[in-house]
Amino acid sequence: MTIRSLAAEARRIWVHRMGVDAIVVAMGVVYGDICRNVRDEGDPEELKKEFGNLIFSTVRWCEDQGFDPEECIRKAIECQRKFVARRARQPEVSSTFPPPR
C-alpha cells in the first residue's frame, strides 16, 4: 500500500469532498470512538479499525483540502522530530520522551 493508492481508493469510496468544518466533526467522531474503546478497555480489533479509519480518512481529508498527503506526512515527520529533540533538552520531561535517533 502506498499513500497514493490509499488516496485513490478513498476517492473511489467517497466521491464527495468535505470542507474543513465537516472534517473537524468527522475527526471528533473517530477520536470519540477511540476514547470510548480505551475507556471501556475494549476490543483491540476495534481499536485497530478506528486507528485505520483515522489514517485512511486523514489521507482523504488532506486531498479534500487540496493538499498532497505525502507532503503533509513529510511535514508531520519533520515537526515530530523537532518536537522530540526539543523535549529531550528539557530535563523535567525528557524521561517521558525517547531521545531522537
C-alpha positions, -999 to 999 in steps of 0.1 A, spaced: 0 0 0 12 35 -8 -2 69 2 -12 74 -35 -31 41 -37 -49 49 -4 -59 83 -18 -72 67 -50 -92 41 -31 -106 67 -8 -118 87 -38 -135 56 -52 -153 51 -20 -161 88 -12 -169 107 -43 -177 139 -24 -152 163 -9 -155 175 27 -150 210 39 -127 216 68 -157 221 92 -171 187 83 -136 172 86 -132 185 121 -166 169 131 -156 136 115 -123 136 133 -141 142 165 -163 112 158 -133 89 152 -115 103 182 -145 97 204 -147 61 192 -110 56 201 -116 72 235 -146 51 243 -127 19 233 -98 28 256 -121 39 284 -141 7 282 -110 -15 278 -125 -25 245 -116 -49 218 -81 -45 203 -95 -53 169 -120 -24 172 -91 -1 182 -72 -13 151 -102 -5 130 -105 30 145 -68 38 140 -72 26 104 -102 49 100 -82 78 112 -53 70 89 -74 63 58 -97 92 64 -69 116 70 -53 108 36 -87 116 20 -92 148 41 -58 161 30 -68 157 -6 -102 172 2 -84 204 12 -62 203 -19 -31 192 0 -7 165 -11 -10 138 16 27 128 12 37 164 17 15 166 48 32 135 62 67 148 54 58 180 73 45 160 102 76 139 104 98 170 104 76 186 131 77 155 153 115 151 151 118 188 162 93 182 190 111 152 204 145 169 201 132 200 219 116 178 247 148 159 251 166 191 260 140 197 288 152 176 318 118 178 335 101 160 306 129 142 288 122 110 306 88 107 290 101 110 255 128 89 240 158 109 225 158 113 187 176 86 168 
